[in-house]
Amino acid sequence: MATALFYASSTGNTKDIAKKIAKILDINDIFDIGSGNILLARNYDKLIFGSSTWGEGELQDDWEESWEQFKSLNFEGKTVALFGLGDQDSYSDNFVDAMGMIYQVVILGGGDVIGFWSTANYDFEDSIAQIGDQFVGLALDEDNQPELSDERIQEWCNQIRNEII
Ligand SMILES: Cc1cc2nc3c(=O)[nH]c(=O)nc-3n(C[C@H](O)[C@H](O)[C@H](O)COP(=O)(O)O)c2cc1C
């Protein structure tokens, strides 16, 4: 069973990152949720979900539109990895919150989430995506730490590769 990556993106940042991750992991099945195809996730046992956070701790618009369908998915027996983009400086109280919201749906749906990531080297106040000293997935900040992203992506992909491919 192949792996699929689903993402949504308002200004293109998450899209660019999604493409990099797909390239590193050699994933061909990559979907922009803005096309209304989230239910295709049913066809895969291994999934990667990516989202930016908007408003103040809100889902990106396309995620918002697909949210009811997303919540209807059964994640039992599925392995899931998450990545989220945010701005830890301007939105320090809600850094990458959307990733945390997605995490909660996957866990409630019975999914197994891998790819937790240390909160070290980030500077923020609060995040729904934080459990202890880890994020529930890869956190990236193209607004304040773009120079760190490529290395973070490579390391995270190495971390999840055996379980997600
Ligand atoms: C109006 C606005 C609201 C935002 N709200 C948040 C937020 O609550 N939390 C956060 O971590 N980032 C927030 N961001 C930062 C975006 O998530 C970040 O710029 C991201 O890279 C955008 O990715 P995209 O182009 O894929 O949507 C916000 C940005 C803007 C412009």
The ligand as an SDF file (V2000), in Angstrom:
LIG
                    3D

 31 33  0  0  0  0  0  0  0  0999 V2000
   -3.2690   36.6000    9.1360 C   0  0  0  0  0  0  0  0  0  0  0  0
   -2.3230   35.5040    9.5630 C   0  0  0  0  0  0  0  0  0  0  0  0
   -2.6320   34.7150   10.6640 C   0  0  0  0  0  0  0  0  0  0  0  0
   -1.7550   33.7210   11.0860 C   0  0  0  0  0  0  0  0  0  0  0  0
   -2.0310   32.9890   12.2240 N   0  0  0  0  0  0  0  0  0  0  0  0
   -1.1230   32.0940   12.6990 C   0  0  0  0  0  0  0  0  0  0  0  0
   -1.3400   31.4030   13.9380 C   0  0  0  0  0  0  0  0  0  0  0  0
   -2.3530   31.5630   14.6260 O   0  0  0  0  0  0  0  0  0  0  0  0
   -0.3790   30.5280   14.3550 N   0  0  0  0  0  0  0  0  0  0  0  0
    0.7780   30.3010   13.6460 C   0  0  0  0  0  0  0  0  0  0  0  0
    1.6080   29.5140   14.0720 O   0  0  0  0  0  0  0  0  0  0  0  0
    0.9920   30.9540   12.4450 N   0  0  0  0  0  0  0  0  0  0  0  0
    0.0850   31.8330   11.9770 C   0  0  0  0  0  0  0  0  0  0  0  0
    0.3220   32.4830   10.7830 N   0  0  0  0  0  0  0  0  0  0  0  0
    1.5490   32.1860   10.0250 C   0  0  0  0  0  0  0  0  0  0  0  0
    1.3190   31.2010    8.8520 C   0  0  0  0  0  0  0  0  0  0  0  0
    0.8710   29.9480    9.3080 O   0  0  0  0  0  0  0  0  0  0  0  0
    2.6360   31.0340    8.1030 C   0  0  0  0  0  0  0  0  0  0  0  0
    2.9700   32.2380    7.4580 O   0  0  0  0  0  0  0  0  0  0  0  0
    2.6680   29.8880    7.0950 C   0  0  0  0  0  0  0  0  0  0  0  0
    3.9630   29.7150    6.5970 O   0  0  0  0  0  0  0  0  0  0  0  0
    1.6970   30.0970    5.9310 C   0  0  0  0  0  0  0  0  0  0  0  0
    1.6920   28.9230    5.1600 O   0  0  0  0  0  0  0  0  0  0  0  0
    0.7740   28.7360    3.8420 P   0  0  0  0  0  0  0  0  0  0  0  0
    1.2200   29.7430    2.8490 O   0  0  0  0  0  0  0  0  0  0  0  0
    1.0740   27.3490    3.3970 O   0  0  0  0  0  0  0  0  0  0  0  0
   -0.6630   28.8870    4.2670 O   0  0  0  0  0  0  0  0  0  0  0  0
   -0.5550   33.4800   10.3590 C   0  0  0  0  0  0  0  0  0  0  0  0
   -0.2590   34.2740    9.2380 C   0  0  0  0  0  0  0  0  0  0  0  0
   -1.1140   35.2800    8.8400 C   0  0  0  0  0  0  0  0  0  0  0  0
   -0.7340   36.1350    7.6620 C   0  0  0  0  0  0  0  0  0  0  0  0
  1  2  1  0
  2  3  1  0
  2 30  2  0
  3  4  2  0
  4  5  1  0
  4 28  1  0
  5  6  2  0
  6  7  1  0
  6 13  1  0
  7  8  2  0
  7  9  1  0
  9 10  1  0
 10 11  2  0
 10 12  1  0
 12 13  2  0
 13 14  1  0
 14 15  1  0
 14 28  1  0
 15 16  1  0
 16 17  1  0
 16 18  1  0
 18 19  1  0
 18 20  1  0
 20 21  1  0
 20 22  1  0
 22 23  1  0
 23 24  1  0
 24 25  2  0
 24 26  1  0
 24 27  1  0
 28 29  2  0
 29 30  1  0
 30 31  1  0
M  END
$$$$
